[in-house]
Amino acid sequence: MKFVRFTDQSGIYYGVLQESEIKEIQGDMLRDWEYTGRSFQKEQVQLLAPLQPNQIIGIGANYVSDKKDMPEILPEIPVFFFKPTSSVIGPEEKIIIPAGAKQVKFESELAVIIGKEAKNVRESDVLDYVFGYTVGNDVTAPAFFHGDGHWTIGKSFDTFTPLGPVIETELDPFNVNVEARLNGTLKQDSPTELMIIPIRKMISYLTSVMTLNAGDVILTGSPVGAELVNTDDVIECEIKEIGILRNTFAKARESVKN
């Protein structure tokens, strides 16, 4: 199923997308919901980020360009980082290049949505705790990386985590390609099998450190090919089975909603 969050200017709603029709639902999308009987046409509403995350966790440098480049020994402690929920925006919203950074970097990623509390989960059981998947763009401002290697500020600006367009619950995450097109030119196109730390291992590891909860979003890493971009550039992050997450970059003085 494809779950969406959307607005028709009179309110914010959740629904299930079926071709061009959205059937409204009520209740907790992640746990217990039902149809309301109302429906909307997709072209008549604005899709928002498909959920308001509980927390956002990303993993750094998690793809190789070719299977032959896969390290023989995986890192004992993967490089994880947090992104604030205030950085989340949806499809077609503008990504703001902050003052002090001439350029920022796009990073197209498969995002995993946790569906229930998870602690000390075995790798073999990880998918039992996953609600679904969406497309994420882990926007980064390298100019704000700390000299000692800390990434937090460079990852945390408002608008730096576009998500969408839908949450797909029926997806084989091990058999999809993560793509990105910059101004129509393909820049990233890698299968998820090129992840250094695979999905089961990264989520199992996280649950050994912390309790994951329903609504947590895990950004699983960006393929080779991410680039620095400028004002007015258009980025389309895509996983064909989920859809296209399209955003435009704007200068800091512009409003996110303009």
N, C-alpha and C positions, 0 to 999 in steps of 0.2 A: 504494500500500500504506500501511497505517496501522501504524506501529511504536510499541510501548509499552514502558515499563519499569515493573515492578510487584513487589509482594511478597505472599506468602501467609503471612507471619509466620515461615516457615522459611528464607527467603532472598530475595535480590533477583534478578530474572530479566528477560530481554528477550523480546519476542514480537511477533507480527503479529496484529493484531485483525481478525477476520472476523465481522461482526455481533456476536454476544454471546460468541463463543469466541476465546480467545487461544491461538495456537499458539506454543509456546516455540521460541526460536532460540538458537544458540550461535555464538561467534566474534565478529568485529567488525561490529557492526550497520552501520557506515558504509562498510565496505569488502568484507568477505568473511564470510558467515555461512551457516548451514544449519539446517534444522529438526531438533529433537531427537526428535520423535515424541510428546512430551508436550503436553497441552493443558489449559487452565484456563477456567473460566467467569468472565466479566468481573465478575459480581456477587459472586463469592467471593474476589476479590483487591482489594488497594488499589493504585490507579494512583499512580505516583510521577512526578516530573518526567521526561519521556521520554528525557533524556540528562543526563549530567554534563558541562557545557560545558567546552571548553578555555579560552575567554575569552568575555566578553560585551561587545559594543560597541553603544551606542545613538546615535540621532541626535535632536537636539532640534528642537522647533517645526517639524514637517515636514508639517503638513496645513493646507489652507485650507478654509473652510466652503463655498465655491462656486467653480466653475471661473473665473468672472469675477474672482476675487480672486487668481488665480495671477500671481506676479510675472513681468514681462517678461524680467528678467535674473536668472538663478539666482545664488546666492552663490558666490563664487570658492572660498571655504573653508567647507564645511558645518560645523555645530557638532556634533561627535561627543564622546562621553564613554564611559568604561569603568565597568562594574559588576563587583563581585567575585563569583566563583563561589560564595562562601559565602552569598550572598544568595538562592540558588535554592531554591525549594520546589515542591511539586507540587499537584495538585488536592485540594481539601478541607482542606489544611493552613492553619493560621491565620497571618495577617499581623499581626505585632506592631507596634503603634504605640509608638515608643520613648519612654522617659522624656524629658521636655523638649519634647515635641511633642503638643499637644492633638489635632491632626488630621493625617492624611496624605492624599495624593492618589492615586487610581487612574489608570492610563493603559493602556487596552487597545490591543494592538499585534499586527501580523503579525510573527512572528519567523522569520528565515531561518537554516537550518542549513547551514553550509558542509560539503561532502563530501570535498574534497581540497585539497592545497596550491594556493594561488592568489597569484600575484604578477604585477603589470603586465598585468592581464586587460583586454581590450577590452570595451566595453559589450556588443557583439554576442555575446560569448562567455560572459558572466557566468553564465547559467543552467546551463552545462556544469559549473560548479563547485558547484552547489547540490544538496545531498542531499534536502532537503525543507523543510517549513514546520510551525510550531506556533503556538499562541497564547501571547502573553506579556503580563504586567502589569508595567509599569515603575513600581512604587510609588515615591512621592517624598515626602520630608518637607521642604517649603519652609522650615520654621523653621531648618533646618541649612544652607541655602544661604549661601555666603560673601558678604560685602558687596561684594567685587570681582567677583562673578559666577560664582565657581567652584561647581560642582554636586556634586562628588564625594561629600562626606559625606552630603548630603541624598538621594543615590541608593543608598547603600552598606550600609544596615543589614541585618542578618540578616532573612530572609523577604521582602525587597523585590523579588525577581524570581520570582514564580510563573510556571511554564511548563507547558504541557500542553493537552489531555489526551493527545494523540498527536502523532507526526510524520507528516504526510501527504506522501507523495512524488509524488502525482499531483494537482497543483493548478496552476491558472492564477493566479498571484499578482496579475495585472493586472486580474482580473475577479472580485474578492471584496469583501465588505463587512466592515469591522471594527466590532463592536458592543460595547456594555457596558450591563448593567442593574444599577442600584443598588437593592437591596431590591425587585426586580421591576419597577422603572421604567426605561424605556429612556433612556439618557443620551448614548450615542455610537452613531452609525450612519452610517458614511461609506465610500464605495468607495475602493479604493486608488488610483484615478486622481486623487484629490485630493491625493496626495503632492506636495510641492514638489520635493524631490529624489527622482526615481523610483528604483526598486530597482536597475536596471542601472547607473545613474549612481553611486549611493552606493557600491555594492560595487566597481565599477571604480575609483572614486576611492580607496577604502580600500586596494586592492591596489597603488596607485601609491605609497602611503606605507609600508605594512607588508605582510608576508607573512601571509595568512590560512591557517589550517590546518583540517583535518578536526575537526569538533566545535566550531568557533567559532560563536557565535550573534550575529546582527545583529538588533537591535530597530529596526524601520523607522519608528518614529514613531507618535504617538497622535493620533487625530482630535479635532476640536473637541468639547467637551462634558465633559471630565474635571472632576471635582469633588473637594473635600475631604470626607473621611468620618470617621466616629466609631466608637468601640468597638461591637461587635455588628452593624455594618452588613455586609451580604452583597453581594459584587461578583461578577457573572458576566460574564466577558469571552468573547466568542464570535465565531468565524468559522464559519459554518454548515458549510462543507465540511470543517472540522477537528474542531469540537466546542466544548463549553463548558468553560471554566476557571473553576471556582467556588471562592471563598475567603471566609472571614469575618475581620473585623478584631478584634483582641483587645488588651487593655492589656499594658503591658510586663511586669508582674509574672507574667503567665501563661506557662506553658510552651508552646513551639511545638507540641508533640505533644498537648496537652490538648484 
